[in-house]
Amino acid sequence: MLILSLGMAFPTPNPLLYIFSNTSQQLASPFPQLYFPLSFQFSLSLTQMALKLLPVSQIPSLDLRCSSHSSREVEIEQRRFEVAKFAVIGHRGSGMNDLQSLDQRMRAIKENSIVSFKAASNLALDFIEFDVQVTKDNCPVIFHDDHIFCEENGTVFGEKVTELTLSEFLSCGPQRDKNGKTLLRKTEEGKLVKWNVEQDDSLCTLHEAFVNVNPSLGFNIELKFDDYIVYEQGYLVHVLHSILKVVFEHGKNRPIIFSTFQPDAAILVRKLQSTYPVFFLTEGGCELYEDVRRNSLEEALKLCTEHGLQGIVSEVKGIFRNPEAVRKIKECSNKLSLFTYGKLNNVPEAVYMQHLMGIDGVIVDFVKEIAELVLDINGLGMEEMLQVKNFKPQFSQQELSFLLKLIPELIQI
């Protein structure tokens, strides 16, 4: 194991982003008991980077007045997040890649790529969702899997994304100006297959997404962490600062939502800034984890209400198995928004049912088809909708109540 000490300071190029400064202005910290060091001690291994805290200085909030060296004073106020209509969010852009699927749409465009994001921007989508991790040299990049696999000259190698430098990460897959290493992906069965799609693209950074994607398209930025690592708080803060720096420099007026499955990261990003809403991702009981906060919609609701988060994103099966939770979430004092994700969101009937249940939005892979469906839902009355889409049923309140009780029986545990 290699132990090294690094001195680290964050620049403040944007007056709206204040992290550290030599100004004598007294800043209140949203973390009364949390200390953030200007000197870090890192323990680096092949599987995990752990950060040990040294009590040097408190963390200043990002949502404060600009530092005194700024020529103008701006106060960032919390934006109340309200979903005006049933929203459609493109999963990893124009949809995730399932390299073994028989459906060609799942292999059409490289997921989490600029090409995918631009294609999504041409559709009636409100947001695109993508996964952000931070490289070893502190650059936020967009990639879903914890590990990345490449092949070069017949040799296959894999590494955690967070243990690569930016240049090492970007060297995987197609390159714009030269031949790159062949990008592979591990299937659920553990087999490595070539990441072959009809429309390929190179890997990208969070900065590139902001610069190259239509600013009217919202970003649902999933803060991606390994499900099976217990992270120290200092490391989470360090990663979140790297991401927030890019967001505050380039976010401007773009609608932005943060989401994460990592409960502590959700709490921290909410405390570090109040400009953008934070949603907690949950599988709604479909999968169980050691951290009980991840294991049910009730726990998700508790986390959000206790820490001022603005919404929940649940696996849609968790909603259908426990429809009563929707009422509790929508009626809570925090007025939480509720989105869903999962394969059932590619089924029009399941999407329409969620609209009737009061869900605020869906994350989908079949972006074109579902976006067109939801455009009808949002823009037409019931009679008009039935004429346009003959598969959409009209339910009485009694029938809807019966269906909601029946749904948990229809969804296999």
C-alpha positions as CSV (number, residue, x, y, z in Angstrom):
1,M,0.0,0.0,0.0
2,L,1.3,3.4,-0.9
3,I,0.8,6.3,1.5
4,L,1.2,9.9,0.4
5,S,0.3,13.3,1.5
6,L,-1.1,15.9,-0.9
7,G,-1.6,19.6,-0.4
8,M,-4.7,20.7,-2.2
9,A,-6.5,23.9,-2.9
10,F,-9.5,24.6,-5.2
11,P,-9.5,27.6,-7.6
12,T,-12.4,29.9,-7.7
13,P,-12.8,31.0,-11.3
14,N,-16.5,31.5,-11.1
15,P,-17.9,34.1,-8.6
16,L,-20.9,31.8,-7.9
17,L,-18.6,29.0,-6.9
18,Y,-16.9,29.6,-3.6
19,I,-14.9,26.8,-2.1
20,F,-11.7,28.0,-0.6
21,S,-10.2,31.5,-0.6
22,N,-7.7,33.6,1.3
23,T,-10.3,36.2,2.0
24,S,-10.8,37.2,5.6
25,Q,-14.6,37.0,5.2
26,Q,-16.1,34.8,7.9
27,L,-18.0,31.9,6.3
28,A,-20.6,29.8,8.1
29,S,-20.3,26.0,7.5
30,P,-23.3,23.8,6.8
31,F,-21.2,21.1,8.6
32,P,-20.9,22.1,12.2
33,Q,-18.9,19.0,13.1
34,L,-17.2,18.2,9.8
35,Y,-13.6,19.3,9.1
36,F,-12.3,19.5,5.6
37,P,-8.5,19.5,5.3
38,L,-6.2,21.5,3.1
39,S,-3.8,18.6,3.5
40,F,-5.0,15.1,2.8
41,Q,-3.6,11.8,3.6
42,F,-4.6,9.2,1.0
43,S,-4.4,5.5,1.3
44,L,-4.2,4.1,-2.3
45,S,-4.9,0.5,-3.1
46,L,-6.0,-1.4,-6.2
47,T,-9.5,-1.5,-5.0
48,Q,-10.3,1.6,-3.0
49,M,-9.1,5.1,-2.2
50,A,-9.8,6.0,1.5
51,L,-9.3,9.5,2.8
52,K,-8.4,10.2,6.4
53,L,-9.5,13.6,7.7
54,L,-7.2,16.1,9.5
55,P,-9.1,18.8,11.5
56,V,-7.9,21.9,9.7
57,S,-10.8,23.9,8.5
58,Q,-14.5,23.8,8.1
59,I,-16.3,23.4,4.8
60,P,-17.9,26.6,3.5
61,S,-21.2,26.3,1.8
62,L,-21.4,26.8,-1.9
63,D,-24.7,28.7,-1.7
64,L,-23.2,31.8,0.1
65,R,-22.5,35.3,-1.1
66,C,-19.5,35.6,-3.4
67,S,-16.1,36.1,-1.8
68,S,-15.0,39.7,-1.2
69,H,-12.6,39.6,-4.2
70,S,-15.6,39.5,-6.5
71,S,-16.6,42.7,-8.2
72,R,-20.3,42.0,-7.6
73,E,-22.2,40.3,-4.9
74,V,-24.6,37.5,-5.8
75,E,-26.6,35.4,-3.5
76,I,-27.5,32.0,-4.8
77,E,-31.0,31.1,-3.5
78,Q,-32.4,27.6,-3.4
79,R,-34.6,26.8,-6.4
80,R,-37.8,25.2,-5.5
81,F,-38.2,22.2,-7.8
82,E,-41.6,21.6,-9.2
83,V,-42.6,19.3,-12.0
84,A,-45.0,21.2,-14.1
85,K,-46.0,18.1,-16.3
86,F,-45.3,14.4,-16.6
87,A,-41.6,14.4,-17.4
88,V,-39.6,12.1,-19.6
89,I,-35.9,11.5,-18.9
90,G,-33.6,9.7,-21.4
91,H,-31.7,7.0,-19.7
92,R,-27.9,7.5,-20.2
93,G,-28.9,9.9,-23.0
94,S,-30.9,8.1,-25.8
95,G,-31.1,4.8,-23.8
96,M,-28.8,2.4,-22.2
97,N,-26.9,-0.3,-24.1
98,D,-27.8,-4.0,-23.6
99,L,-25.3,-5.7,-25.8
100,Q,-27.1,-9.1,-25.6
101,S,-30.6,-7.8,-26.2
102,L,-32.5,-9.0,-29.2
103,D,-34.0,-5.5,-29.5
104,Q,-31.9,-3.5,-31.9
105,R,-32.8,-0.2,-30.1
106,M,-30.7,-1.3,-27.1
107,R,-27.6,-1.3,-29.3
108,A,-28.3,1.7,-31.5
109,I,-26.3,4.6,-30.0
110,K,-23.4,4.4,-27.5
111,E,-24.8,5.2,-24.1
112,N,-23.4,8.1,-22.0
113,S,-21.9,9.7,-25.0
114,I,-22.1,13.1,-26.7
115,V,-23.7,11.5,-29.8
116,S,-26.3,9.9,-27.6
117,F,-27.0,13.2,-25.7
118,K,-27.3,15.2,-28.9
119,A,-29.7,12.6,-30.4
120,A,-31.8,12.9,-27.2
121,S,-31.9,16.7,-27.5
122,N,-33.8,16.3,-30.8
123,L,-36.7,14.6,-29.0
124,A,-39.4,15.8,-26.7
125,L,-37.4,15.0,-23.5
126,D,-37.2,17.1,-20.4
127,F,-33.9,15.7,-19.1
128,I,-31.2,13.2,-19.9
129,E,-29.8,11.1,-17.1
130,F,-26.1,10.1,-17.0
131,D,-23.6,8.7,-14.5
132,V,-20.7,10.8,-13.3
133,Q,-17.5,9.4,-11.6
134,V,-14.3,11.2,-10.8
135,T,-10.9,10.0,-12.0
136,K,-7.8,9.7,-9.9
137,D,-6.7,13.2,-11.1
138,N,-10.0,14.8,-10.1
139,C,-11.8,15.0,-13.4
140,P,-15.6,14.2,-13.5
141,V,-16.2,11.7,-16.4
142,I,-19.4,10.1,-17.7
143,F,-19.5,6.3,-17.4
144,H,-21.9,3.9,-15.8
145,D,-19.9,0.8,-14.8
146,D,-17.5,0.7,-11.8
147,H,-14.9,-1.0,-13.9
148,I,-13.8,-0.4,-17.5
149,F,-12.4,-3.1,-19.7
150,C,-10.2,-2.7,-22.8
151,E,-8.3,-4.9,-25.2
152,E,-5.0,-3.9,-26.9
153,N,-2.8,-6.2,-29.0
154,G,-4.6,-9.3,-27.7
155,T,-4.3,-8.3,-24.0
156,V,-7.4,-7.6,-22.0
157,F,-7.1,-5.4,-18.9
158,G,-9.7,-3.8,-16.5
159,E,-9.5,-1.2,-13.9
160,K,-11.9,0.8,-11.7
161,V,-12.7,4.1,-13.4
162,T,-11.8,6.0,-10.2
163,E,-8.3,4.6,-10.2
164,L,-7.5,5.8,-13.7
165,T,-6.2,9.2,-14.8
166,L,-8.3,11.2,-17.3
167,S,-5.9,10.3,-20.1
168,E,-6.0,6.7,-19.3
169,F,-9.8,6.7,-19.2
170,L,-10.2,8.5,-22.5
171,S,-7.8,6.2,-24.2
172,C,-10.4,3.4,-24.1
173,G,-12.7,3.0,-27.0
174,P,-12.9,4.9,-30.3
175,Q,-10.8,8.0,-30.6
176,R,-11.6,11.0,-32.8
177,D,-8.0,11.2,-34.2
178,K,-6.5,7.7,-33.9
179,N,-7.3,4.1,-33.3
180,G,-8.0,3.5,-29.6
181,K,-8.2,0.4,-27.4
182,T,-11.1,-1.9,-28.0
183,L,-13.7,-1.2,-25.4
184,L,-15.3,-4.3,-23.7
185,R,-18.2,-4.7,-21.3
186,K,-18.8,-7.4,-18.7
187,T,-22.3,-8.9,-18.9
188,E,-24.4,-9.9,-15.9
189,E,-23.0,-13.5,-16.4
190,G,-19.5,-12.2,-16.1
191,K,-18.6,-12.6,-19.7
192,L,-16.6,-9.9,-21.5
193,V,-18.0,-8.9,-24.9
194,K,-17.1,-6.2,-27.4
195,W,-19.0,-3.0,-26.9
196,N,-20.4,-2.9,-30.4
197,V,-23.2,-0.4,-31.3
198,E,-24.5,1.0,-34.6
199,Q,-23.5,4.6,-33.7
200,D,-20.3,4.6,-31.6
201,D,-18.6,7.6,-29.9
202,S,-15.6,8.3,-27.7
203,L,-15.9,8.5,-23.9
204,C,-16.5,12.0,-22.5
205,T,-16.2,14.2,-19.5
206,L,-18.9,16.2,-17.7
207,H,-17.4,19.4,-19.0
208,E,-17.8,18.2,-22.6
209,A,-21.5,17.4,-21.9
210,F,-22.1,21.0,-20.7
211,V,-20.3,22.5,-23.7
212,N,-21.7,20.3,-26.5
213,V,-25.3,19.6,-25.5
214,N,-28.2,22.0,-26.1
215,P,-28.5,24.1,-22.9
216,S,-32.3,23.8,-22.9
217,L,-32.1,20.1,-22.2
218,G,-32.0,19.3,-18.5
219,F,-29.3,17.2,-16.9
220,N,-30.1,14.5,-14.3
221,I,-26.6,13.9,-13.0
222,E,-26.3,10.6,-11.1
223,L,-23.4,10.7,-8.6
224,K,-22.0,7.2,-9.2
225,F,-20.4,5.3,-6.4
226,D,-19.5,1.6,-5.9
227,D,-22.4,-0.2,-4.1
228,Y,-20.1,-2.3,-2.1
229,I,-17.6,0.2,-0.7
230,V,-18.2,2.0,2.6
231,Y,-16.8,5.5,1.8
232,E,-15.3,7.9,4.4
233,Q,-17.0,11.2,4.5
234,G,-13.9,13.2,3.5
235,Y,-13.5,11.2,0.3
236,L,-17.2,11.8,-0.6
237,V,-16.8,15.5,0.0
238,H,-13.6,15.6,-2.2
239,V,-15.4,13.9,-5.1
240,L,-18.5,16.1,-4.8
241,H,-16.4,19.3,-4.8
242,S,-14.8,18.1,-8.1
243,I,-18.2,17.6,-9.7
244,L,-19.8,20.8,-8.2
245,K,-16.9,22.9,-9.6
246,V,-17.8,21.9,-13.1
247,V,-21.5,22.3,-12.6
248,F,-21.3,25.8,-11.2
249,E,-18.8,26.9,-13.9
250,H,-21.0,25.6,-16.7
251,G,-24.5,25.0,-15.4
252,K,-25.8,28.5,-16.1
253,N,-29.6,28.3,-16.7
254,R,-29.7,24.6,-17.6
255,P,-32.2,22.6,-15.5
256,I,-30.1,20.3,-13.3
257,I,-31.0,17.5,-10.8
258,F,-28.5,15.5,-8.7
259,S,-29.4,11.9,-7.9
260,T,-27.5,9.1,-6.2
261,F,-28.0,5.7,-4.6
262,Q,-25.3,6.6,-2.0
263,P,-27.3,8.0,1.0
264,D,-24.3,9.9,2.5
265,A,-23.5,11.4,-0.9
266,A,-27.1,12.6,-1.2
267,I,-27.0,14.2,2.2
268,L,-23.6,15.9,1.5
269,V,-24.4,17.3,-1.9
270,R,-27.6,18.8,-0.4
271,K,-25.6,20.5,2.3
272,L,-22.8,21.6,0.0
273,Q,-25.2,23.5,-2.2
274,S,-28.9,24.5,-2.4
275,T,-29.1,25.7,-6.0
276,Y,-30.0,22.4,-7.5
277,P,-32.5,19.7,-6.2
278,V,-31.2,16.4,-4.9
279,F,-33.1,13.1,-5.5
280,F,-32.4,9.9,-3.7
281,L,-32.3,6.8,-5.8
282,T,-33.7,3.6,-4.4
283,E,-34.6,0.1,-5.7
284,G,-37.6,0.3,-3.5
285,G,-37.0,-3.1,-1.9
286,C,-36.3,-5.0,-5.2
287,E,-32.7,-5.5,-4.0
288,L,-31.4,-5.5,-0.4
289,Y,-28.2,-3.9,0.9
290,E,-26.4,-3.7,4.2
291,D,-27.3,0.0,4.4
292,V,-31.0,-0.2,5.4
293,R,-31.6,3.3,4.0
294,R,-31.5,1.8,0.6
295,N,-33.9,-1.0,1.2
296,S,-37.4,0.5,0.9
297,L,-39.5,3.4,-0.2
298,E,-40.3,4.1,3.4
299,E,-36.6,4.5,4.2
300,A,-36.1,6.7,1.2
301,L,-39.0,8.9,2.3
302,K,-37.4,9.1,5.8
303,L,-34.0,10.1,4.4
304,C,-35.5,12.8,2.2
305,T,-37.6,14.3,4.9
306,E,-34.9,14.3,7.6
307,H,-32.3,15.9,5.3
308,G,-34.3,18.2,3.1
309,L,-33.9,16.3,-0.2
310,Q,-36.3,17.2,-2.9
311,G,-37.3,13.9,-4.5
312,I,-37.1,10.1,-4.9
313,V,-36.3,8.1,-7.9
314,S,-37.5,4.5,-7.5
315,E,-37.3,1.3,-9.5
316,V,-40.7,1.2,-11.0
317,K,-41.3,-2.4,-9.7
318,G,-40.9,-1.0,-6.2
319,I,-43.7,1.5,-6.9
320,F,-46.1,-1.1,-8.4
321,R,-45.5,-3.5,-5.5
322,N,-46.1,-0.8,-2.9
323,P,-48.5,1.8,-4.5
324,E,-49.6,3.1,-1.1
325,A,-46.1,4.5,-0.8
326,V,-46.9,6.9,-3.6
327,R,-49.6,8.6,-1.6
328,K,-47.3,8.9,1.5
329,I,-44.5,10.4,-0.6
330,K,-46.8,12.9,-2.4
331,E,-48.6,13.9,0.8
332,C,-45.5,14.4,2.9
333,S,-44.8,17.9,4.2
334,N,-41.7,18.3,2.0
335,K,-43.8,17.9,-1.2
336,L,-41.3,15.5,-2.8
337,S,-41.2,14.8,-6.5
338,L,-41.3,11.1,-7.5
339,F,-39.6,9.7,-10.6
340,T,-39.1,6.0,-11.6
341,Y,-36.6,4.0,-13.6
342,G,-36.5,0.4,-14.9
343,K,-37.3,-1.8,-17.8
344,L,-41.1,-1.5,-17.3
345,N,-40.8,2.1,-18.2
346,N,-40.3,1.0,-21.8
347,V,-43.8,-0.4,-21.7
348,P,-46.4,2.3,-22.7
349,E,-49.2,0.8,-20.5
350,A,-46.9,0.9,-17.5
351,V,-46.0,4.5,-18.1
352,Y,-49.6,5.5,-18.5
353,M,-50.5,3.8,-15.3
354,Q,-47.8,5.8,-13.5
355,H,-49.3,9.0,-14.9
356,L,-52.6,8.0,-13.4
357,M,-50.9,7.2,-10.1
358,G,-49.4,10.7,-9.8
359,I,-45.8,9.8,-10.6
360,D,-44.0,13.0,-11.8
361,G,-41.7,11.4,-14.4
362,V,-40.1,8.4,-15.9
363,I,-36.5,7.5,-16.9
364,V,-36.7,5.5,-20.1
365,D,-34.6,3.7,-22.8
366,F,-37.1,3.8,-25.6
367,V,-36.9,7.5,-25.6
368,K,-38.6,8.2,-28.9
369,E,-41.6,6.0,-28.3
370,I,-42.2,7.0,-24.7
371,A,-41.6,10.7,-25.4
372,E,-44.3,10.7,-28.1
373,L,-46.7,8.9,-25.8
374,V,-46.1,11.4,-23.0
375,L,-46.5,14.3,-25.4
376,D,-50.0,13.0,-26.0
377,I,-50.6,12.6,-22.3
378,N,-49.5,16.1,-21.4
379,G,-51.1,17.9,-24.4
380,L,-54.5,16.2,-24.9
381,G,-57.6,15.6,-23.0
382,M,-58.8,12.1,-22.2
383,E,-61.2,11.7,-25.2
384,E,-58.6,13.0,-27.6
385,M,-55.9,10.7,-26.1
386,L,-58.2,7.6,-26.5
387,Q,-58.6,8.5,-30.2
388,V,-54.9,8.9,-30.8
389,K,-53.7,5.9,-28.8
390,N,-56.2,3.1,-28.6
391,F,-54.2,1.1,-26.0
392,K,-54.7,3.8,-23.3
393,P,-57.5,2.7,-20.9
394,Q,-59.8,5.1,-19.0
395,F,-60.3,4.0,-15.4
396,S,-62.9,5.0,-12.9
397,Q,-61.5,5.8,-9.4
398,Q,-62.9,2.5,-8.1
399,E,-61.3,0.6,-11.0
400,L,-58.0,2.4,-10.4
401,S,-58.1,1.5,-6.7
402,F,-58.6,-2.2,-7.6
403,L,-55.8,-2.1,-10.1
404,L,-53.4,-0.6,-7.6
405,K,-54.2,-3.4,-5.2
406,L,-53.7,-6.0,-7.9
407,I,-50.4,-4.7,-9.3
408,P,-48.2,-6.1,-6.5
409,E,-49.6,-9.5,-7.3
410,L,-48.8,-9.1,-10.9
411,I,-45.1,-8.1,-10.3
412,Q,-43.1,-11.1,-9.4
413,I,-40.8,-10.7,-6.4
